[in-house]
Amino acid sequence: MRDYCSTCAVPLYENPVPATCIVAVDKKSRVLLVKRNIEPKIGYWCLPGGFLETDETPEQGALRELSEETGICGKIDMLLGVMTNGGTVYETILMIGFLVRSFSGTPTAGDDAGDVGWFDPDRLPEIAFDSHTSFIQIYCAAYAG
């Protein structure tokens, strides 16, 4: 069932907003997380990621966010999946998750991250977003276990 404008009967297209996140893992299979210093979920840990810009591909946006939030440059290994997540500003967010196992640099908190750290998959802090938890679980099921 589609919504239509009550005045002109044109279909209303309220599409999900695209965002990406990266499951970056080191040689010890630890997951890189950033601590949010902005709402929503300030103080919670999450995967590096964020909203796409209009002029970039999902891969470019994911790697840009990884660099902005952690200071590292990575190479995408593979797509982990695509799912939706409810949002506070936008009703629905289309999340695209990637795996990065090859990177350079030393992680340093930047942009909207208050901290950054490597975590063993079996000792993760509370994760801010369900989709991020799901992407970590997909990685663990396929590669860490």
C-alpha positions as CSV (number, residue, x, y, z in Angstrom):
1,M,0.0,0.0,0.0
2,R,1.5,3.3,-1.0
3,D,0.7,6.8,0.4
4,Y,-0.5,9.5,-2.0
5,C,-0.7,13.3,-1.7
6,S,-4.2,14.1,-0.6
7,T,-4.2,17.3,-2.8
8,C,-2.7,16.0,-6.1
9,A,-2.8,12.2,-5.8
10,V,0.9,11.9,-6.6
11,P,2.6,8.9,-4.9
12,L,4.7,10.0,-1.9
13,Y,8.1,8.5,-2.0
14,E,9.7,8.6,1.5
15,N,12.7,6.4,1.0
16,P,15.2,5.1,3.5
17,V,18.3,7.2,3.9
18,P,21.5,5.2,2.9
19,A,24.3,4.8,5.4
20,T,27.3,2.5,5.6
21,C,29.3,0.8,8.3
22,I,32.5,-1.2,8.4
23,V,33.5,-4.2,10.4
24,A,37.2,-3.7,10.5
25,V,39.2,-6.5,12.1
26,D,42.9,-6.8,12.9
27,K,45.1,-9.9,12.7
28,K,43.8,-11.0,16.1
29,S,40.2,-11.0,14.8
30,R,39.3,-8.1,17.1
31,V,36.7,-5.7,15.9
32,L,37.3,-1.9,15.7
33,L,34.7,0.2,17.4
34,V,34.2,3.9,18.0
35,K,32.5,5.5,21.0
36,R,29.9,8.0,19.9
37,N,30.2,11.6,21.1
38,I,27.0,12.7,19.4
39,E,23.3,11.8,19.5
40,P,21.7,9.4,19.0
41,K,23.2,7.0,21.4
42,I,26.0,9.2,22.8
43,G,28.4,7.2,24.8
44,Y,27.6,3.9,23.1
45,W,30.0,2.0,20.9
46,C,29.4,1.3,17.3
47,L,31.1,0.4,14.0
48,P,32.7,3.2,12.1
49,G,30.2,4.5,9.5
50,G,27.7,7.1,8.6
51,F,25.5,8.6,5.9
52,L,26.4,8.6,2.3
53,E,27.1,11.9,0.4
54,T,25.3,12.4,-2.9
55,D,28.4,12.0,-5.0
56,E,29.9,8.8,-3.6
57,T,29.3,5.1,-3.9
58,P,28.6,3.0,-0.8
59,E,32.2,1.7,-0.8
60,Q,33.6,5.3,-1.0
61,G,31.3,6.5,1.7
62,A,32.2,3.6,4.0
63,L,36.0,4.1,3.5
64,R,35.6,7.9,4.0
65,E,33.7,7.4,7.3
66,L,36.4,4.8,8.4
67,S,39.1,7.4,7.8
68,E,37.2,10.3,9.4
69,E,36.3,8.4,12.5
70,T,39.4,6.3,13.1
71,G,42.2,7.8,11.0
72,I,42.9,4.5,9.3
73,C,42.7,3.8,5.5
74,G,41.3,0.5,4.6
75,K,40.5,-1.7,1.6
76,I,37.1,-3.4,1.4
77,D,37.2,-7.2,1.4
78,M,33.5,-7.8,0.8
79,L,29.9,-6.7,1.3
80,L,28.6,-8.3,4.6
81,G,25.0,-7.3,3.9
82,V,22.2,-4.8,3.6
83,M,19.5,-4.2,6.1
84,T,17.2,-1.5,7.5
85,N,17.4,0.1,10.9
86,G,14.9,2.5,12.5
87,G,16.2,6.0,13.1
88,T,15.5,9.0,15.3
89,V,16.0,11.7,12.7
90,Y,15.1,9.6,9.6
91,E,12.3,7.0,9.9
92,T,14.3,4.3,8.2
93,I,18.0,3.9,7.4
94,L,19.2,1.5,4.8
95,M,22.5,0.1,6.3
96,I,25.2,-1.3,4.0
97,G,27.8,-3.3,5.9
98,F,31.3,-4.0,4.6
99,L,34.3,-6.1,5.9
100,V,37.8,-4.6,6.1
101,R,40.7,-6.8,7.0
102,S,43.5,-4.8,5.3
103,F,44.2,-1.3,6.5
104,S,47.0,1.1,7.3
105,G,47.5,3.6,10.1
106,T,46.9,3.7,13.8
107,P,43.3,4.1,15.0
108,T,42.7,7.5,16.5
109,A,39.3,8.9,17.4
110,G,38.2,11.7,15.1
111,D,35.1,13.4,13.6
112,D,32.2,12.3,15.8
113,A,34.0,9.6,17.7
114,G,35.1,10.2,21.3
115,D,37.2,7.1,21.5
116,V,38.3,4.1,19.4
117,G,39.3,0.6,20.4
118,W,39.8,-3.0,19.4
119,F,37.4,-5.5,21.0
120,D,37.3,-9.3,21.0
121,P,34.1,-10.4,19.4
122,D,33.1,-12.3,22.6
123,R,33.7,-9.3,24.8
124,L,32.0,-6.4,23.1
125,P,30.5,-3.5,24.9
126,E,26.9,-2.6,24.3
127,I,26.5,-1.7,20.7
128,A,24.5,1.4,19.8
129,F,22.6,0.0,16.7
130,D,21.0,-3.4,16.0
131,S,22.2,-3.4,12.4
132,H,25.8,-3.0,13.7
133,T,25.4,-5.9,16.0
134,S,24.0,-7.9,13.1
135,F,27.0,-7.1,10.9
136,I,29.4,-8.2,13.6
137,Q,27.5,-11.4,14.1
138,I,27.6,-12.1,10.3
139,Y,31.4,-11.6,10.4
140,C,31.8,-13.8,13.4
141,A,29.7,-16.6,12.0
142,A,31.6,-16.6,8.7
143,Y,35.2,-15.8,9.8
144,A,35.8,-15.7,13.5
145,G,34.3,-19.0,14.6
